[in-house]
Each structure stands twice: as C-alpha cells, then as structure tokens.
C-alpha cells in the first residue's frame, strides 16, 4: 500500500500551534513503531511536547518512513518490525543506553507489539491481553459477548471445510473479513453459500499483503448489520473514558465497504447520541483499553448500536484532523502524552474549533483503469473552506478496482457551518476535480 504523494496544499492558518505547557525537566523519549498514515503525526506531536523520538522501522518494501518525516526523528533504528524477538532485543538495547519513557504503535498492525514492548520495559501501555483483543476481531467479539454487550452473530473459519457451519450459524446475507485485517481489505458482503466460498478462496490466497504481514487464512463470517454506520473517537485517561466525536461515515457501493468520506460531527437526536456513547464507553471499558485514543466503528441497528470493531489507536483517514478542526481536541497529542505518563489535558489543552463541522471527501474514478489527467486541484485548493488537498496517484498510474481504500485517488478536507453546508461543499469538491 505504498502511495506516491504528488500534491500537498495546506493553509497555514489551520495548522496546529503549540499551547502553553511546562515541558519535563529532561527530555522524555518516545519509541514509535512503524509510523504510517495518521501515525506519522505522532512525530510532530512528540516534538511539540518536548519529547525525543526513537523510530523502529524495517525501512524496506511497504514499511518505509517517508523522507519528509525523517527530520522529526531523533534516533532511527532499522529492525524487522514483524519479528518479535528482534523488536524486543532492539528495544532493550536502546532502553539500556538511554531509557525510554513510552512506546506507541504508528499503525494498526503494531498495537500488540507496542503493548508487549511497554510491558517488557515497564512503561505505560495497553495491557497485552487488551492489545491482542483489539487486533483479533474474533477474540474481541468473544470478550464483548461474554460481558453481555451486543455484537454481530459471528463464526471464525480457518478453511473451506468450516464454511457450512459458519453459514448455518450466521445466515445470509453475511460479511466475510480477515480476522486481523484493516482498511476494508478483503471485506465483502456475501449473499449465498457459493459467494461465501468464492470470497473466502480469494482471501485465503493471500493475494493482499499489508506491511508484509500475510493473512493466515483465519476469517470471520458475521451478521450483516442493517443501519447507518458511524465511528466514535475518544480517549482514556486514568480510567475515565472521554468521547470526543461521533463521526458520520460515507460508504461506497456494496458488496464492498470502501470509505468515501467522514463528517465530524454526525447530527443525531440526543437520545441516539447518548445510546451510542454509552455503548462505546462500555465496549472500551470491557476490553480494558487503559490509556490514549480509541477508534470504534459501529452500525446503528433497530436493536441499538452494534460494534463492528474498535482500535486502541488514532483513527486513520484524517479523522483526527477533522476532530481537531471541529472540536479543538488534538488526539495525536493526547496519544503521545498518555504513553509517556503525562496528563494530556494539562500539557495540551483543547484549542478553539475552526468550524462546527469538518469533513473529508475521497476522490475515486469508477471505470478508469489508468490515470491520464487530473484537473481542478489548484482551483479547489483556493476555496476558502478547503484546508487540505492531497493526491495519491498521478498520470500514468494504474487505478485499482473499487474494492477497498486503495481505489482512492486523493482527498480534500474542508470545514462547514452546518450539515447542509457540508453537503453542498462535498458536492462541489466531488465535481471540481476531474480525472481522465
């Protein structure tokens, strides 16, 4: 999933600026494992808080820290981040020379590795069993179901021979997904037994490798949930769960679940918002998420909110930036502070929101197989409510099929004064940039 960034246009007035705080007497040191996507923002947040950064990266293939981010790194260590023993040895060596104060994962795929290293070094972190549960969707559902919290009907499969029993337990339509995947890769709605076997065989072929971590063939067959989809972002500090945003999600056409946009905040009736927040808080508490940000995805069904998954990490897709624009809360600073034992609300107070609503729209080009031209980016970037435009692909690049996040060609972030205003600006953005 290496994306070549071709265009970055940002407005200086919407960048985060440091808030008054008292830095530690001696620089604390934060280890970041494979900073990618939203995890890259942790490097700047650490610098804002006066921390030194140590980065562990394989520095090859899909696990490469962009050149533009390396100036924010104090110590760079090349290590195979998919090898637990190599990680432990490297961390112990770094810690012995100059002690570390915290460990965080720079992506979804190393949350459990960060927890194990924090435990090994006696540093703040998620309980190891919690990190394992948020990375393994089967285990996550089992823990929540045992506690009496709503989860989809589900069954784990490890081979074609398991599909019949899973289909009987779950029924159709259902959703097939990797047990430990991310980014909606290999996630699809399935209508019948033949479709289930076909989708599973594609998944089990290991055709998709994310950060050199091939799927092991384990997958979930789970109930298709009917209802609108939301994400819930917040953080845990000293045992207290704080909900920061209920975010509206815009999805592409099924059978796939490509996320085409997000809106902070979702307009909901007070009783609906309360139900979502109470349910999410119960999920976070049940799983034992002990500190820092979380990102939960759920659907609002006739029976109430039902969890799709939850991560003990920053949300991707620029959601953390939307939250900062619309609420003033910087979850990247919360994450860094929490993992080195600082009070996040004291060292980085909430800023003044830029606007009541913030949104991201992802550009796609259905039917296009090779990108020829991109028109309209500069004009869109000059719009007064646009804060960022980025393109991931350029002329001559192949356009992936619209099955998961890799089909997205770029994005635009904008602010709005109302839900109606947001819808108008989204339509404007979608029509402003043209692909051929």
MOKA-V638508 format. One record per helix or strand of 2 or more residues. SS is the DSSP state (alpha for helix, beta for strand). FROM is the first residue (numbers start at 1). TO is the last residue. If there is no record, write none. Layout:
{{SS,FROM,TO} {SS,FROM,TO}}
This chain:
{{beta,7,10} {alpha,12,14} {beta,29,33} {alpha,37,48} {beta,52,57} {alpha,67,72} {beta,75,78} {alpha,84,97} {beta,102,105} {alpha,108,121} {alpha,128,135} {alpha,137,146} {beta,154,157} {alpha,160,170} {beta,174,178} {beta,188,190} {alpha,193,204} {beta,209,210} {beta,213,214} {beta,219,223} {beta,229,237} {beta,240,251} {beta,259,264} {alpha,270,287} {beta,292,301} {beta,304,311} {alpha,319,327} {alpha,331,339} {alpha,344,347} {beta,357,363} {beta,374,375} {alpha,377,381} {beta,386,391} {alpha,405,407} {beta,410,416} {alpha,419,432} {beta,434,435}}
